[in-house]
């Protein structure tokens, strides 16, 4: 779901957490970072220049920082400034905007790999074993649990953990709900209101039952419950998401209305309204940020459509919440989407549209401003043919 900001992410390129803390890095402890550990690590300190750090990073050598924590932050910024910006190619304007978008993603992945080369040491506590390091204990436990032995982690991953904790503490006020939702690390903060407003305002079928597929923070299940749904089942493949949704629904007094289940899309049975807000762009998802934005081979979107008719009560509706940004980027056509709907034995009852109001839609410096400024977010009301 492209609109949401990941609570696990405070810097671009935050990686997935699979395998964290399970791989030994000889001479340095356990690997607590995202992805695979680097093949080479050298210990460095405050004497290292930014230019030398950049040279090491571009050659694939990771740098374990042994100096001052704040100096490490400054070095990370200096590395970022040295990474060349993607070459201008008329992105968002030419006939091959999809190829431009792919190159843009590749450049962002390269940037993330360079920044991930700056590592910091962790020790049981958990704590960062550097001068003037902040207290990370609560944030790290919420994200990854305890640190049982000396470990190393990319500084950008650690910053993502700390940023996620701030999202969890502050929460996001949702006007459509009249309440605050608190995202956990690895779930996604509902910071774009327009798609939430669509779910809050769409004509609700005469039903007391609902499914919320890919619930995340539980925000859509909560909106449906506040609208009068008396029994909802919310599913997600992520244990983190289920725990996050349980906490939010409990805080809102809705735990007795919404049953949370770890499941791949549909739970057993049928419902009067089934809502799904899949990631909005087809493409590979290799990072936590990508998992909010990209749906590999449109798997979740197509899975929702193909399974919907078998889970609808008579006269019920499926609500697909998605934007047309993929169409403007040349990643999927409207004809493809309509073809999938028809092939699944579904009909379009209605479509409610709204224009995004988020900051990026008005950012003329965004290389894909043309596509973003034309974006429309829709709630497709689907019924069985």
C-alpha positions in Angstrom: 0.0 0.0 0.0 1.9 2.9 -1.4 0.3 5.5 0.9 1.7 4.3 4.2 5.0 5.2 5.8 6.7 2.2 7.4 7.1 2.4 11.1 10.4 0.5 10.7 11.8 3.1 8.5 13.4 6.5 9.3 16.0 6.4 6.5 15.6 5.2 2.9 16.5 1.6 2.2 15.8 0.0 5.5 16.1 -3.7 5.0 14.0 -6.7 6.0 14.6 -8.3 9.3 14.8 -11.9 8.3 17.7 -13.7 9.8 18.8 -10.9 12.1 21.1 -12.0 14.8 21.6 -15.5 13.4 24.9 -15.2 11.5 28.3 -14.9 13.1 30.7 -12.3 11.8 34.1 -13.7 12.7 36.0 -11.3 15.0 33.1 -9.0 15.4 30.2 -10.9 17.0 26.8 -11.7 15.6 25.2 -10.0 12.6 22.2 -8.0 13.7 21.5 -6.2 10.4 19.2 -6.6 7.5 20.1 -8.9 4.7 23.4 -10.8 4.5 26.5 -9.7 6.5 29.2 -8.0 4.4 32.1 -10.1 3.2 34.7 -7.8 4.6 34.7 -5.6 7.7 37.4 -3.3 9.0 37.4 -1.4 12.3 37.6 2.4 12.0 37.3 5.4 14.2 37.1 9.2 14.2 40.4 9.5 12.2 38.7 8.1 9.1 37.9 10.7 6.5 34.6 10.7 4.6 36.4 10.2 1.3 38.3 7.1 2.6 35.0 5.8 4.0 33.3 6.2 0.6 36.2 4.5 -1.1 35.9 1.5 1.3 32.1 1.4 0.9 32.1 1.4 -2.9 34.6 -1.4 -2.9 32.3 -3.5 -0.7 34.2 -3.2 2.6 32.1 -2.5 5.6 33.3 -0.1 8.4 32.8 -1.0 12.0 32.8 2.3 13.9 34.8 2.5 17.1 34.6 6.3 17.6 32.0 8.8 18.8 28.4 8.0 18.0 27.5 11.5 16.8 30.5 11.5 14.5 29.2 8.2 13.0 25.9 10.0 12.2 27.8 12.8 10.6 29.9 10.3 8.5 26.7 8.6 7.4 25.4 12.0 6.1 28.7 12.7 4.4 28.6 9.3 2.6 25.1 10.1 1.4 26.2 13.4 -0.1 29.0 11.6 -2.0 26.6 9.1 -3.7 25.9 10.4 -7.2 22.2 11.3 -7.9 20.5 9.3 -10.6 21.1 10.8 -14.0 18.2 12.9 -15.3 16.4 11.0 -18.0 13.1 12.7 -18.4 11.6 10.4 -15.8 7.8 10.6 -15.7 7.6 12.3 -19.1 8.8 9.9 -21.8 7.2 6.9 -23.4 9.2 4.5 -21.4 8.5 5.8 -17.9 8.5 2.2 -16.5 12.1 1.8 -17.5 12.9 5.2 -15.9 11.2 4.1 -12.7 13.2 0.8 -12.7 16.5 2.7 -13.1 15.4 5.0 -10.3 14.7 2.0 -8.0 18.1 0.6 -8.9 19.8 3.8 -7.9 18.0 3.9 -4.6 19.1 0.3 -3.9 22.7 1.2 -4.7 22.5 4.1 -2.3 21.2 1.9 0.4 24.0 -0.7 -0.1 26.6 2.1 0.3 25.1 3.5 3.5 24.7 0.0 5.0 28.4 -0.3 5.0 28.8 1.8 8.1 28.3 -0.4 11.1 28.0 0.1 14.9 28.6 -2.4 17.7 25.9 -3.6 20.0 26.3 -5.2 23.4 23.8 -6.9 25.8 21.6 -4.4 27.4 20.9 -3.8 24.6 23.1 -0.8 24.0 25.4 0.8 21.4 29.0 0.4 22.5 30.1 3.9 21.5 30.7 7.2 23.2 27.6 9.5 23.5 25.3 6.8 22.1 21.6 7.1 22.8 19.6 4.7 24.9 18.3 2.1 22.4 17.1 -0.5 24.8 13.3 -0.1 24.5 13.3 0.6 20.8 15.6 -2.4 20.0 13.6 -4.8 22.2 10.4 -3.7 20.5 11.9 -4.3 17.1 14.2 -7.4 17.6 14.2 -8.5 21.3 17.2 -8.9 23.4 20.9 -8.8 22.4 22.5 -11.8 24.0 26.1 -11.3 22.8 28.2 -8.6 21.0 26.8 -7.9 17.6 27.1 -5.4 14.7 24.4 -3.6 12.8 24.3 -1.0 10.0 23.8 2.5 11.5 21.0 3.1 9.1 19.2 0.0 10.3 19.6 1.3 13.9 18.2 4.7 12.9 15.3 2.9 11.4 14.6 1.1 14.7 14.8 4.4 16.6 12.5 6.1 14.1 10.0 3.3 14.4 9.9 3.7 18.2 9.0 7.4 17.7 6.1 6.5 15.4 5.0 3.9 18.0 5.1 6.5 20.8 3.5 9.4 19.0 1.1 7.4 16.8 -0.9 8.8 13.9 -4.2 10.5 14.4 -6.7 9.2 11.9 -9.6 11.7 11.3 -11.8 9.0 9.8 -11.5 7.1 13.1 -11.4 10.0 15.5 -8.5 8.3 17.3 -4.8 7.6 17.1 -3.2 4.5 15.7 0.2 3.4 17.0 2.3 1.5 14.4 4.9 -1.0 15.5 8.2 -1.7 13.9 7.6 -3.6 10.7 4.0 -2.4 10.3 3.0 0.7 8.3 1.7 4.0 9.5 -1.6 5.2 7.9 -0.4 8.7 7.2 -2.4 9.3 4.0 -5.9 10.0 4.9 -7.7 9.8 1.6 -8.0 6.1 1.3 -9.1 5.8 5.0 -11.8 8.4 4.2 -13.0 6.3 1.3 -13.5 3.3 3.6 -15.2 5.5 6.2 -17.7 7.0 3.6 -18.5 4.2 1.1 -22.1 2.9 1.3 -22.0 0.0 3.7 -23.9 -3.1 2.7 -26.6 -4.2 5.1 -24.4 -6.6 7.0 -22.8 -7.1 10.4 -19.8 -9.1 9.2 -16.6 -8.0 7.5 -13.1 -9.3 6.6 -10.1 -7.0 6.6 -7.3 -8.7 4.5 -3.7 -7.6 5.3 -4.8 -5.6 8.3 -1.4 -4.1 9.3 -2.1 -1.7 12.2 -5.8 -2.8 12.2 -6.9 0.7 11.1 -9.4 -0.4 8.5 -10.9 -3.1 10.7 -11.3 -0.4 13.4 -13.0 2.0 10.9 -15.5 -0.8 9.9 -16.2 -1.6 13.5 -16.9 2.0 14.3 -19.3 2.1 11.4 -21.4 -0.6 12.9 -19.8 -3.9 11.9 -20.5 -6.3 14.8 -18.1 -9.1 13.8 -15.0 -8.7 11.8 -12.1 -11.0 11.0 -8.8 -9.3 10.3 -5.9 -11.3 8.8 -2.2 -10.7 8.1 0.7 -13.0 7.4 2.9 -11.0 9.8 3.0 -11.9 13.5 4.2 -8.3 14.1 1.2 -6.9 12.3 -1.2 -9.1 14.3 0.4 -8.0 17.6 0.2 -4.3 16.5 -3.4 -4.6 15.4 -4.3 -6.3 18.7 -2.8 -3.5 20.7 -4.5 -0.8 18.7 -7.9 -2.5 18.7 -7.6 -3.1 22.4 -6.8 0.5 23.1 -9.9 1.5 21.0 -12.2 -0.9 22.9 -12.8 -3.0 19.8 -11.0 -6.3 20.7 -14.3 -8.0 21.2 -15.5 -7.1 17.7 -12.4 -8.0 15.6 -11.0 -11.5 15.5 -7.3 -11.4 14.5 -5.9 -14.3 12.5 -2.5 -15.1 10.9 -3.6 -16.0 7.4 -2.7 -15.5 3.8 -5.5 -13.3 2.7 -8.9 -14.9 3.4 -10.1 -16.6 6.6 -12.6 -19.4 6.5 -16.2 -18.4 5.8 -18.0 -15.5 4.1 -18.7 -11.9 5.0 -20.9 -9.0 4.0 -18.0 -6.7 3.2 -14.4 -7.7 2.5 -11.8 -4.9 2.3 -8.3 -5.2 0.9 -5.7 -2.5 0.5 -2.8 -4.3 -1.2 0.5 -2.6 -2.1 -0.2 -0.4 -5.0 2.7 -1.0 -7.4 3.7 -4.3 -9.0 7.4 -5.1 -8.4 9.9 -6.9 -6.2 9.8 -6.2 -2.5 13.2 -6.6 -0.8 13.0 -4.1 2.1 10.5 -3.1 4.7 9.7 0.0 2.8 9.2 -2.0 -0.4 6.8 -4.4 1.3 4.4 -1.4 1.8 4.7 -0.2 -1.7 5.3 -3.2 -4.0 3.2 -6.3 -4.7 5.5 -8.9 -6.5 3.7 -10.0 -9.7 0.5 -8.4 -8.2 0.2 -11.5 -6.1 -1.9 -10.0 -3.3 -4.1 -8.0 -5.6 -4.8 -11.0 -7.9 -5.2 -13.3 -4.9 -7.9 -11.0 -3.5 -9.8 -10.8 -6.7 -9.7 -14.5 -7.5 -10.8 -15.6 -4.0 -13.3 -12.8 -3.4 -16.5 -14.3 -5.0 -16.2 -17.5 -2.9 -16.1 -15.5 0.3 -19.0 -13.1 -0.3 -22.3 -13.5 1.4 -25.3 -13.0 -1.0 -25.5 -9.3 -1.9 -22.2 -8.6 -0.3 -19.3 -6.4 -1.6 -15.6 -6.6 -1.8 -13.8 -3.2 -1.5 -10.5 -2.9 -3.3 -8.6 0.1 -2.2 -5.9 1.0 -4.7 -4.5 4.0 -6.6 -3.8 4.2 -10.3 -0.2 5.3 -9.8 0.9 2.0 -11.4 -0.9 3.0 -14.6 0.8 6.4 -14.7 4.2 4.7 -14.2 3.5 2.2 -17.0 3.6 -0.7 -14.6 0.0 -1.9 -15.0 -2.8 -0.9 -17.3 -6.4 -0.3 -16.5 -7.3 -2.9 -19.0 -5.3 -5.5 -17.1 -7.1 -4.7 -13.8 -10.5 -4.8 -15.4 -9.6 -8.1 -17.1 -8.6 -9.6 -13.7 -11.9 -8.4 -12.2 -13.9 -10.0 -15.0 -11.9 -13.2 -15.0 -12.5 -13.6 -11.3 -16.3 -13.6 -11.8 -16.8 -10.1 -10.4 -18.6 -7.0 -11.5 -17.9 -3.4 -10.6 -20.8 -2.1 -8.6 -19.3 1.4 -8.3 -16.0 3.2 -7.9 -15.3 6.0 -5.5 -12.4 8.3 -6.4 -10.4 10.8 -4.5 -7.2 12.9 -5.2 -4.2 12.4 -2.9 -3.2 15.4 -0.8 0.1 14.0 0.6 3.2 16.1 0.3 4.8 14.1 -2.5 1.9 14.7 -4.9 2.7 18.4 -4.9 6.5 18.0 -4.9 7.7 19.4 -8.3 11.3 18.2 -7.5 10.1 14.5 -7.4 11.4 12.9 -10.6 8.0 11.3 -11.1 5.9 14.3 -10.3 4.0 14.1 -13.5 2.7 10.6 -12.5 2.1 11.5 -8.9 0.2 14.7 -9.7 -2.2 12.7 -11.9 -2.7 9.9 -9.3 -6.3 9.0 -8.2 -7.0 6.8 -5.3 -10.1 4.6 -5.7 -12.3 2.3 -3.7 -13.7 -0.3 -6.1 -17.0 -1.8 -5.0 -17.0 -5.3 -6.4 -19.8 -7.9 -6.4 -20.1 -11.4 -7.6 -21.2 -11.6 -11.3 
